[in-house]
Amino acid sequence: MQKKLNNEDFILERFPDDVFHEMEKKELKKEGIEQGRMQGIKQGIEQEKVETIKTLLKKNMTSEEIANLLNYEIEKVRQVEKSCK
């Protein structure tokens, strides 16, 4: 009786180890690049928030006004405000 192969067994049987490992490395590299890109986007958004808060503070808006206007957490606004002093 022939054993039914699952997907992983099929892949391992079909490709030699070195080919399989190269495919795995490429996939991991692609995942790493995507994670790095997403992290960069998050950092960029955060930096933009900080710059926006700084600009509005220079226009003499209060922390509460800025948090309300931009729908940001008041703690974040106050943290930026402290860093500007």
Chimera marker file (.cmm) of the C-alpha trace (Angstrom):
<marker_set name="trace">
<marker id="1" x="0.000" y="0.000" z="0.000" r="1" g="1" b="0" radius="0.5"/>
<marker id="2" x="1.426" y="3.410" z="-1.009" r="1" g="1" b="0" radius="0.5"/>
<marker id="3" x="1.700" y="6.116" z="1.656" r="1" g="1" b="0" radius="0.5"/>
<marker id="4" x="-0.221" y="9.323" z="0.937" r="1" g="1" b="0" radius="0.5"/>
<marker id="5" x="2.153" y="12.291" z="1.078" r="1" g="1" b="0" radius="0.5"/>
<marker id="6" x="1.213" y="15.549" z="2.750" r="1" g="1" b="0" radius="0.5"/>
<marker id="7" x="2.337" y="18.840" z="1.175" r="1" g="1" b="0" radius="0.5"/>
<marker id="8" x="5.539" y="19.080" z="3.205" r="1" g="1" b="0" radius="0.5"/>
<marker id="9" x="6.549" y="15.495" z="2.418" r="1" g="1" b="0" radius="0.5"/>
<marker id="10" x="5.847" y="16.120" z="-1.259" r="1" g="1" b="0" radius="0.5"/>
<marker id="11" x="8.028" y="19.222" z="-1.330" r="1" g="1" b="0" radius="0.5"/>
<marker id="12" x="10.861" y="17.529" z="0.582" r="1" g="1" b="0" radius="0.5"/>
<marker id="13" x="10.745" y="14.477" z="-1.685" r="1" g="1" b="0" radius="0.5"/>
<marker id="14" x="10.573" y="16.513" z="-4.885" r="1" g="1" b="0" radius="0.5"/>
<marker id="15" x="13.413" y="18.965" z="-4.241" r="1" g="1" b="0" radius="0.5"/>
<marker id="16" x="16.938" y="18.201" z="-3.079" r="1" g="1" b="0" radius="0.5"/>
<marker id="17" x="17.880" y="19.675" z="0.302" r="1" g="1" b="0" radius="0.5"/>
<marker id="18" x="20.076" y="22.420" z="-1.137" r="1" g="1" b="0" radius="0.5"/>
<marker id="19" x="17.304" y="23.645" z="-3.473" r="1" g="1" b="0" radius="0.5"/>
<marker id="20" x="14.756" y="23.508" z="-0.672" r="1" g="1" b="0" radius="0.5"/>
<marker id="21" x="17.045" y="25.461" z="1.674" r="1" g="1" b="0" radius="0.5"/>
<marker id="22" x="17.697" y="28.095" z="-0.988" r="1" g="1" b="0" radius="0.5"/>
<marker id="23" x="13.950" y="28.520" z="-1.490" r="1" g="1" b="0" radius="0.5"/>
<marker id="24" x="13.505" y="28.779" z="2.276" r="1" g="1" b="0" radius="0.5"/>
<marker id="25" x="16.297" y="31.377" z="2.533" r="1" g="1" b="0" radius="0.5"/>
<marker id="26" x="14.731" y="33.484" z="-0.231" r="1" g="1" b="0" radius="0.5"/>
<marker id="27" x="11.345" y="33.347" z="1.471" r="1" g="1" b="0" radius="0.5"/>
<marker id="28" x="12.839" y="34.342" z="4.827" r="1" g="1" b="0" radius="0.5"/>
<marker id="29" x="14.762" y="37.172" z="3.173" r="1" g="1" b="0" radius="0.5"/>
<marker id="30" x="11.577" y="38.405" z="1.500" r="1" g="1" b="0" radius="0.5"/>
<marker id="31" x="9.735" y="38.278" z="4.847" r="1" g="1" b="0" radius="0.5"/>
<marker id="32" x="12.579" y="40.179" z="6.521" r="1" g="1" b="0" radius="0.5"/>
<marker id="33" x="12.521" y="42.879" z="3.861" r="1" g="1" b="0" radius="0.5"/>
<marker id="34" x="8.753" y="43.249" z="4.242" r="1" g="1" b="0" radius="0.5"/>
<marker id="35" x="9.028" y="43.490" z="8.032" r="1" g="1" b="0" radius="0.5"/>
<marker id="36" x="11.746" y="46.113" z="7.684" r="1" g="1" b="0" radius="0.5"/>
<marker id="37" x="9.626" y="48.095" z="5.240" r="1" g="1" b="0" radius="0.5"/>
<marker id="38" x="6.630" y="48.013" z="7.575" r="1" g="1" b="0" radius="0.5"/>
<marker id="39" x="8.808" y="49.084" z="10.512" r="1" g="1" b="0" radius="0.5"/>
<marker id="40" x="10.146" y="51.985" z="8.446" r="1" g="1" b="0" radius="0.5"/>
<marker id="41" x="6.632" y="53.081" z="7.568" r="1" g="1" b="0" radius="0.5"/>
<marker id="42" x="5.604" y="52.992" z="11.241" r="1" g="1" b="0" radius="0.5"/>
<marker id="43" x="8.665" y="55.028" z="12.231" r="1" g="1" b="0" radius="0.5"/>
<marker id="44" x="7.929" y="57.548" z="9.479" r="1" g="1" b="0" radius="0.5"/>
<marker id="45" x="4.338" y="57.978" z="10.637" r="1" g="1" b="0" radius="0.5"/>
<marker id="46" x="5.503" y="58.428" z="14.226" r="1" g="1" b="0" radius="0.5"/>
<marker id="47" x="8.100" y="61.021" z="13.182" r="1" g="1" b="0" radius="0.5"/>
<marker id="48" x="5.463" y="62.911" z="11.185" r="1" g="1" b="0" radius="0.5"/>
<marker id="49" x="3.238" y="63.025" z="14.287" r="1" g="1" b="0" radius="0.5"/>
<marker id="50" x="6.113" y="64.453" z="16.335" r="1" g="1" b="0" radius="0.5"/>
<marker id="51" x="6.862" y="67.113" z="13.712" r="1" g="1" b="0" radius="0.5"/>
<marker id="52" x="3.187" y="68.076" z="13.495" r="1" g="1" b="0" radius="0.5"/>
<marker id="53" x="2.954" y="68.410" z="17.280" r="1" g="1" b="0" radius="0.5"/>
<marker id="54" x="6.118" y="70.554" z="17.369" r="1" g="1" b="0" radius="0.5"/>
<marker id="55" x="4.738" y="72.834" z="14.658" r="1" g="1" b="0" radius="0.5"/>
<marker id="56" x="1.471" y="73.352" z="16.511" r="1" g="1" b="0" radius="0.5"/>
<marker id="57" x="3.264" y="73.957" z="19.815" r="1" g="1" b="0" radius="0.5"/>
<marker id="58" x="5.261" y="76.721" z="18.106" r="1" g="1" b="0" radius="0.5"/>
<marker id="59" x="1.908" y="78.282" z="17.173" r="1" g="1" b="0" radius="0.5"/>
<marker id="60" x="1.122" y="78.432" z="20.903" r="1" g="1" b="0" radius="0.5"/>
<marker id="61" x="-1.519" y="75.733" z="20.910" r="1" g="1" b="0" radius="0.5"/>
<marker id="62" x="-1.944" y="73.847" z="24.195" r="1" g="1" b="0" radius="0.5"/>
<marker id="63" x="-1.309" y="70.141" z="24.537" r="1" g="1" b="0" radius="0.5"/>
<marker id="64" x="-5.014" y="69.569" z="25.043" r="1" g="1" b="0" radius="0.5"/>
<marker id="65" x="-5.922" y="71.512" z="21.900" r="1" g="1" b="0" radius="0.5"/>
<marker id="66" x="-3.403" y="69.565" z="19.825" r="1" g="1" b="0" radius="0.5"/>
<marker id="67" x="-4.527" y="66.194" z="21.187" r="1" g="1" b="0" radius="0.5"/>
<marker id="68" x="-8.145" y="67.123" z="20.475" r="1" g="1" b="0" radius="0.5"/>
<marker id="69" x="-7.481" y="68.510" z="17.023" r="1" g="1" b="0" radius="0.5"/>
<marker id="70" x="-5.335" y="65.609" z="15.826" r="1" g="1" b="0" radius="0.5"/>
<marker id="71" x="-7.004" y="62.855" z="17.862" r="1" g="1" b="0" radius="0.5"/>
<marker id="72" x="-3.665" y="61.959" z="19.469" r="1" g="1" b="0" radius="0.5"/>
<marker id="73" x="-3.181" y="60.703" z="23.004" r="1" g="1" b="0" radius="0.5"/>
<marker id="74" x="-2.518" y="63.598" z="25.385" r="1" g="1" b="0" radius="0.5"/>
<marker id="75" x="0.448" y="61.714" z="26.876" r="1" g="1" b="0" radius="0.5"/>
<marker id="76" x="2.139" y="61.627" z="23.459" r="1" g="1" b="0" radius="0.5"/>
<marker id="77" x="1.631" y="65.357" z="22.968" r="1" g="1" b="0" radius="0.5"/>
<marker id="78" x="2.971" y="66.151" z="26.445" r="1" g="1" b="0" radius="0.5"/>
<marker id="79" x="5.984" y="63.904" z="25.851" r="1" g="1" b="0" radius="0.5"/>
<marker id="80" x="6.849" y="65.856" z="22.699" r="1" g="1" b="0" radius="0.5"/>
<marker id="81" x="6.219" y="69.138" z="24.490" r="1" g="1" b="0" radius="0.5"/>
<marker id="82" x="8.686" y="68.176" z="27.263" r="1" g="1" b="0" radius="0.5"/>
<marker id="83" x="11.324" y="67.230" z="24.692" r="1" g="1" b="0" radius="0.5"/>
<marker id="84" x="11.074" y="70.709" z="23.145" r="1" g="1" b="0" radius="0.5"/>
<marker id="85" x="11.860" y="72.557" z="26.386" r="1" g="1" b="0" radius="0.5"/>
<link id1="1" id2="2" r="1" g="1" b="0" radius="0.2"/>
<link id1="2" id2="3" r="1" g="1" b="0" radius="0.2"/>
<link id1="3" id2="4" r="1" g="1" b="0" radius="0.2"/>
<link id1="4" id2="5" r="1" g="1" b="0" radius="0.2"/>
<link id1="5" id2="6" r="1" g="1" b="0" radius="0.2"/>
<link id1="6" id2="7" r="1" g="1" b="0" radius="0.2"/>
<link id1="7" id2="8" r="1" g="1" b="0" radius="0.2"/>
<link id1="8" id2="9" r="1" g="1" b="0" radius="0.2"/>
<link id1="9" id2="10" r="1" g="1" b="0" radius="0.2"/>
<link id1="10" id2="11" r="1" g="1" b="0" radius="0.2"/>
<link id1="11" id2="12" r="1" g="1" b="0" radius="0.2"/>
<link id1="12" id2="13" r="1" g="1" b="0" radius="0.2"/>
<link id1="13" id2="14" r="1" g="1" b="0" radius="0.2"/>
<link id1="14" id2="15" r="1" g="1" b="0" radius="0.2"/>
<link id1="15" id2="16" r="1" g="1" b="0" radius="0.2"/>
<link id1="16" id2="17" r="1" g="1" b="0" radius="0.2"/>
<link id1="17" id2="18" r="1" g="1" b="0" radius="0.2"/>
<link id1="18" id2="19" r="1" g="1" b="0" radius="0.2"/>
<link id1="19" id2="20" r="1" g="1" b="0" radius="0.2"/>
<link id1="20" id2="21" r="1" g="1" b="0" radius="0.2"/>
<link id1="21" id2="22" r="1" g="1" b="0" radius="0.2"/>
<link id1="22" id2="23" r="1" g="1" b="0" radius="0.2"/>
<link id1="23" id2="24" r="1" g="1" b="0" radius="0.2"/>
<link id1="24" id2="25" r="1" g="1" b="0" radius="0.2"/>
<link id1="25" id2="26" r="1" g="1" b="0" radius="0.2"/>
<link id1="26" id2="27" r="1" g="1" b="0" radius="0.2"/>
<link id1="27" id2="28" r="1" g="1" b="0" radius="0.2"/>
<link id1="28" id2="29" r="1" g="1" b="0" radius="0.2"/>
<link id1="29" id2="30" r="1" g="1" b="0" radius="0.2"/>
<link id1="30" id2="31" r="1" g="1" b="0" radius="0.2"/>
<link id1="31" id2="32" r="1" g="1" b="0" radius="0.2"/>
<link id1="32" id2="33" r="1" g="1" b="0" radius="0.2"/>
<link id1="33" id2="34" r="1" g="1" b="0" radius="0.2"/>
<link id1="34" id2="35" r="1" g="1" b="0" radius="0.2"/>
<link id1="35" id2="36" r="1" g="1" b="0" radius="0.2"/>
<link id1="36" id2="37" r="1" g="1" b="0" radius="0.2"/>
<link id1="37" id2="38" r="1" g="1" b="0" radius="0.2"/>
<link id1="38" id2="39" r="1" g="1" b="0" radius="0.2"/>
<link id1="39" id2="40" r="1" g="1" b="0" radius="0.2"/>
<link id1="40" id2="41" r="1" g="1" b="0" radius="0.2"/>
<link id1="41" id2="42" r="1" g="1" b="0" radius="0.2"/>
<link id1="42" id2="43" r="1" g="1" b="0" radius="0.2"/>
<link id1="43" id2="44" r="1" g="1" b="0" radius="0.2"/>
<link id1="44" id2="45" r="1" g="1" b="0" radius="0.2"/>
<link id1="45" id2="46" r="1" g="1" b="0" radius="0.2"/>
<link id1="46" id2="47" r="1" g="1" b="0" radius="0.2"/>
<link id1="47" id2="48" r="1" g="1" b="0" radius="0.2"/>
<link id1="48" id2="49" r="1" g="1" b="0" radius="0.2"/>
<link id1="49" id2="50" r="1" g="1" b="0" radius="0.2"/>
<link id1="50" id2="51" r="1" g="1" b="0" radius="0.2"/>
<link id1="51" id2="52" r="1" g="1" b="0" radius="0.2"/>
<link id1="52" id2="53" r="1" g="1" b="0" radius="0.2"/>
<link id1="53" id2="54" r="1" g="1" b="0" radius="0.2"/>
<link id1="54" id2="55" r="1" g="1" b="0" radius="0.2"/>
<link id1="55" id2="56" r="1" g="1" b="0" radius="0.2"/>
<link id1="56" id2="57" r="1" g="1" b="0" radius="0.2"/>
<link id1="57" id2="58" r="1" g="1" b="0" radius="0.2"/>
<link id1="58" id2="59" r="1" g="1" b="0" radius="0.2"/>
<link id1="59" id2="60" r="1" g="1" b="0" radius="0.2"/>
<link id1="60" id2="61" r="1" g="1" b="0" radius="0.2"/>
<link id1="61" id2="62" r="1" g="1" b="0" radius="0.2"/>
<link id1="62" id2="63" r="1" g="1" b="0" radius="0.2"/>
<link id1="63" id2="64" r="1" g="1" b="0" radius="0.2"/>
<link id1="64" id2="65" r="1" g="1" b="0" radius="0.2"/>
<link id1="65" id2="66" r="1" g="1" b="0" radius="0.2"/>
<link id1="66" id2="67" r="1" g="1" b="0" radius="0.2"/>
<link id1="67" id2="68" r="1" g="1" b="0" radius="0.2"/>
<link id1="68" id2="69" r="1" g="1" b="0" radius="0.2"/>
<link id1="69" id2="70" r="1" g="1" b="0" radius="0.2"/>
<link id1="70" id2="71" r="1" g="1" b="0" radius="0.2"/>
<link id1="71" id2="72" r="1" g="1" b="0" radius="0.2"/>
<link id1="72" id2="73" r="1" g="1" b="0" radius="0.2"/>
<link id1="73" id2="74" r="1" g="1" b="0" radius="0.2"/>
<link id1="74" id2="75" r="1" g="1" b="0" radius="0.2"/>
<link id1="75" id2="76" r="1" g="1" b="0" radius="0.2"/>
<link id1="76" id2="77" r="1" g="1" b="0" radius="0.2"/>
<link id1="77" id2="78" r="1" g="1" b="0" radius="0.2"/>
<link id1="78" id2="79" r="1" g="1" b="0" radius="0.2"/>
<link id1="79" id2="80" r="1" g="1" b="0" radius="0.2"/>
<link id1="80" id2="81" r="1" g="1" b="0" radius="0.2"/>
<link id1="81" id2="82" r="1" g="1" b="0" radius="0.2"/>
<link id1="82" id2="83" r="1" g="1" b="0" radius="0.2"/>
<link id1="83" id2="84" r="1" g="1" b="0" radius="0.2"/>
<link id1="84" id2="85" r="1" g="1" b="0" radius="0.2"/>
</marker_set>
